[in-house]
Amino acid sequence: MKHRIRLIIAITLVIITLSAFAYYISSHTYLLTQLAHIPPLTIIWLLLLYIVWFVALILILWISMIICKKTLSPKENILLNAYSTLVNFFIPGQGGIAVRGVYLKKVKDLAVRNYIYVSLLYFMFYAIISTALLVTSNRPLWQTLLALIFIGGVSFGVIQFYKSKSKTRSDSLALTSKNLLLLFVATLFQSIVQVTIYGVELRSVNSNISLHQIVTYTGAANFSLFVALTPGAIGIRESFLLLSRHLHGISSANIISANIIDRSVFILFLGFVFILTISLHANYKSFIKKSDPNENSELKI
């Protein structure tokens, strides 16, 4: 029943969002003209940046497995991120997390509680960095510090609560300062790439948008990850960006235009990801069939 309700909500939000987009564009036809004149080089740059973003995901999963005391071959890592990226976009919620969890449990015998614990660590770093992006350039220093302390404290509290309830054992994880720092740096790298992507998109529709506006805009967009109830967070991210206009000061027209560009390019990127999975001879059976422990555990046909 809960799954059905969640699906109905997701579909409803998508329909409402697409309808709102159609209505807005019909009333602002100049946007279509503007988008039609975006240089092909801009599209190429965005595709390249999304490939770098994908590399950041690979690094994050690699470090996460080090903390979990497990190993993934480069091919496994790439394919696992490819599948989860595709699932995250087309299925409501963070379905990619479940895909990774199922695979790692079946193939790597990774305890689900350990996987969730490390994922929560990543989300904590992501939330802290996103908060810094959102408030650092437009709020006083003391408010920025309070926001970071609050988000960090809440995130740490959630992690400790989960640890106690799930009975996660610290000795089953490599929670060293070095590994945690590596995870933080990889998450920061992901966020820097996202700032660059949004910067290219925003500057392509309005060259007067400043760097601090782009940084704040990225922070607001990042928080949509935590409530991604629709495929690709369609409508959710746009809502966050529109509601935070008083922080980043970017107009609704520019937000809509930049997001249309982003959605279009990301679809092209997903096409690249799909081709990548085929070129690496991956298929879904490798996620539900446990590999022979005496053989290489890479994803196989």
C-alpha positions, 0 to 999 in steps of 0.5 A, spaced: 500 500 500 505 504 501 509 503 495 502 504 491 501 511 494 508 513 493 508 511 486 501 515 485 504 521 488 510 521 484 506 520 478 502 526 480 508 530 481 511 529 474 504 530 471 503 537 474 510 539 473 510 537 466 504 541 465 507 547 469 513 547 464 508 546 458 504 552 460 510 556 462 513 555 456 507 557 452 507 563 455 514 565 454 516 562 447 522 566 447 525 561 451 525 556 446 528 561 441 533 562 446 535 554 447 535 553 440 541 558 439 545 555 445 552 553 441 553 545 440 560 546 444 556 548 450 552 541 450 559 538 449 562 541 455 556 539 459 557 532 457 564 532 458 562 535 465 557 529 466 562 524 465 567 527 470 561 527 475 560 520 473 568 519 475 566 522 482 561 517 483 566 511 481 571 514 486 565 515 492 563 508 491 571 505 491 572 509 497 566 506 500 568 499 499 575 501 502 571 503 509 567 496 508 573 492 507 571 490 500 574 490 494 570 492 487 574 491 480 574 497 476 569 494 471 564 492 477 565 499 479 563 502 473 557 498 471 554 498 478 554 506 478 551 505 471 546 501 473 544 505 479 544 512 475 539 509 470 535 507 476 535 513 480 533 517 474 527 513 471 524 510 478 522 515 483 526 515 490 533 513 490 532 506 487 540 506 485 542 505 492 537 499 493 541 496 486 548 497 489 545 494 496 542 488 493 549 487 488 554 488 494 550 483 498 549 477 493 556 478 490 560 481 495 557 478 502 557 485 504 552 486 510 546 491 509 547 495 515 554 496 513 552 499 507 547 503 509 552 506 515 557 508 510 552 511 505 549 515 511 556 518 512 556 520 505 550 523 505 552 527 511 558 530 508 554 531 502 549 535 506 554 539 510 557 541 503 551 543 500 549 547 506 556 551 505 554 552 498 547 554 500 549 559 505 556 561 505 556 567 500 550 570 502 549 570 510 553 572 515 559 568 518 556 566 524 549 564 521 553 560 516 557 556 522 550 555 526 547 552 519 553 547 518 553 545 526 546 544 526 546 540 519 552 536 521 549 535 528 543 532 526 546 528 520 551 525 526 545 524 530 542 520 525 548 516 524 549 514 531 541 512 532 542 508 526 548 505 528 545 503 535 539 500 532 542 496 527 548 494 532 553 496 526 560 494 529 565 499 528 570 493 528 567 491 521 568 497 518 575 501 516 573 508 519 580 511 519 581 518 519 584 517 512 578 514 509 573 519 512 577 524 509 578 521 502 570 520 502 569 527 504 574 529 499 571 525 493 564 528 495 567 535 495 569 533 488 563 531 486 560 538 488 565 542 485 563 538 478 556 540 480 557 547 481 561 547 474 555 544 470 550 548 473 555 554 472 555 552 464 548 552 464 546 558 467 551 562 464 549 559 457 542 563 459 544 569 462 552 571 462 551 576 468 549 571 473 555 571 478 559 565 481 556 566 488 549 566 485 551 559 482 554 556 488 548 558 492 544 555 486 548 549 487 547 548 494 539 549 493 539 544 487 543 539 491 538 538 497 533 536 492 537 529 493 534 528 499 526 528 497 527 525 490 520 522 490 520 523 482 524 520 477 530 524 476 527 529 482 523 532 476 519 538 479 523 537 486 529 540 484 525 546 480 521 547 486 527 548 491 530 552 486 524 557 485 523 557 493 530 559 494 530 565 489 531 570 495 538 566 496 541 566 489 537 571 486 536 568 479 530 569 476 524 564 474 525 564 467 533 563 468 531 557 472 527 554 467 531 555 462 537 552 465 533 546 468 531 544 461 538 544 458 540 540 464 534 535 463 536 535 455 543 534 456 542 529 462 538 524 457 544 524 452 549 522 458 544 517 460 544 514 453 552 514 453 551 510 460 547 505 457 552 504 451 557 504 456 554 498 460 553 494 453 560 495 451 562 492 457 557 486 456 553 487 462 546 485 464 541 485 469 542 477 471 549 479 474 545 483 479 541 477 482 546 471 481 552 470 485 558 469 482 562 463 483 567 465 489 573 461 485 572 466 479 573 473 478 567 477 481 566 482 475 559 483 472 558 478 467 553 476 461 
